[in-house]
Amino acid sequence: MAAIQTPKSQYQQVADLLRSRIADGTYSADQPLPSEPQLSAELGVSRQTINRAINVLRNAGLVRVRRGFGTFIRGVPQVTRDAKKRYAARNQGTGAGDVEMKALGLTPRTEYVEIGRAKAPSAVADALGIDVDAPVLVRRRRLFANDEPTQLADSFIPWDLAEGAPELLKRDAGRGGSYTRLAELGHGPVRFTEEVTVRTATEDEAQLLELDGGQPVIDITHVAWDAADRAVEVALHVMPGNLWRLRYDWDDPTADEYPTADGDA
Amino acid sequence: MAAIQTPKSQYQQVADLLRSRIADGTYSADQPLPSEPQLSAELGVSRQTINRAINVLRNAGLVRVRRGFGTFIRGVPQVTRDAKKRYAARNQGTGAGDVEMKALGLTPRTEYVEIGRAKAPSAVADALGIDVDAPVLVRRRRLFANDEPTQLADSFIPWDLAEGAPELLKRDAGRGGSYTRLAELGHGPVRFTEEVTVRTATEDEAQLLELDGGQPVIDITHVAWDAADRAVEVALHVMPGNLWRLRYDWDDPTADEYPTADGDA
């Protein structure tokens, strides 16, 4: 077995060892890893060291800890979310939330938590430029891949827009999704903004996303703007930090201001 | 004093109380907060509850814990990093790394850790599309605002490009920065991609960024592409998760595929 030497990064050595055992199939996806006391006895290190090592793997998205059941190898790998591509996918008949999962051969599932009229919470009112408590349509969803929760996605549309498109109150908002319904009302999104922050999951979120309390989540505030520069939808995404890789790309708006290249131009 | 009732979210109630004391100036920025034993005695809750409450504030970016010195109110507020704007700022003579801090009235400072020829690590080789260990110019920096570390920013340029512009080996890469030097060589960036992930800080990073080990960091892999679609620079940013708000915006490439709006179009 691997040498466990200096106290400084003992837990990192244990993490490396567990990682290689996951990679070579010593531990299988069907069964929990050996318990902390078992690993502690086998490797001759403290339970605290084992616990820290498992935290490293957990934060790297390799395992998930299910309280009372043990530590399991994750069934869902890290997923790349390409912002531009996902919102362009609606015309292929695929909901934006399913794009990445289908590309990885995973089975997406959407749980509709709430669809209906509600009062705009302050973060939503800020993003939409409307009054706090003004009426909005809310569509709250929890998304899964292979039955593991992958994100909470709550979408809000100002009620004066939403009431023009009754399909928005159904689970399936119809061909092309809600943005196509907004377009039919003359308010199709032409521009998007996203703000990304990182924080610790709340207790509710940790439960819904099957995370331990201390784990980081990514918050995405996605705003869709119509041609008149009105915010017509805001979507709040809460995503387990270890599960996602966010991808953005853009053309440099100032590329033509470079000095002329010597000889090449 | 505020009622501390149900055991379930006791620490959240303590966090709310401490938050309001920070907001109303009960605790000042010059001195550490009362110690955990002091707060435990005052509020009649366990030290563990105090510790969890302080973690909530720490993860929200309100306080920083300096080992051996205590818990301090943060001097640097959450900073918005607008990807498109920051890279467009070079023509105003401001380095991309300083844009956000100057906008907030904070004093930026750059510590140059290393500038020179090196072998491409695997993540860099992948991003640049070159062989692992191929020669690159590395520019390693640690950025500060008001003397608090705000990010590690390591930039890599393929050596066959970099050797054509000796200014790239200096701390100050000259007017317009490294992208303008690349443009003078005929390889000015015209397009950028960024990938964003979240993970726990390594021990080295935690020390350099003055974080505790368990805190999340944001990893940004920023790649600059020239007109021939060659990756001409990659920058790896490691940023305290609580300190930053990332902002992206883009035009919907498929907006013209919406069905025609009834009556409006």
Interface residues (C-beta under 8 A of the other chain):
Chain A: S9 N55 V56 N59 A60 Q78 T80 A83 K84 Y87 A88 R90 N91 G176 Y179 T180 A183 E184 L185 G186 H187 G188 P189 V190 R191 F192 T193 E194 E195 V196 T197 V198 R199 T200 E203 G214 P216 I218 G241 N242 W244 R245 L246 R247 Y248 D249 W250 D251 D252 P253 T254 A255 E257 Y258 P259 A261 D262 G263 D264 A265
Chain B: K8 S9 Q12 N55 V56 N59 A60 Q78 T80 A83 K84 Y87 A88 R90 N91 G176 Y179 T180 A183 E184 L185 G186 H187 G188 P189 V190 R191 F192 T193 E194 E195 V196 T197 V198 R199 T200 E203 G214 P216 I218 G241 N242 W244 R245 L246 R247 Y248 D249 W250 D251 D252 P253 T254 A255 E257 Y258 P259 A261 D262 G263 D264 A265
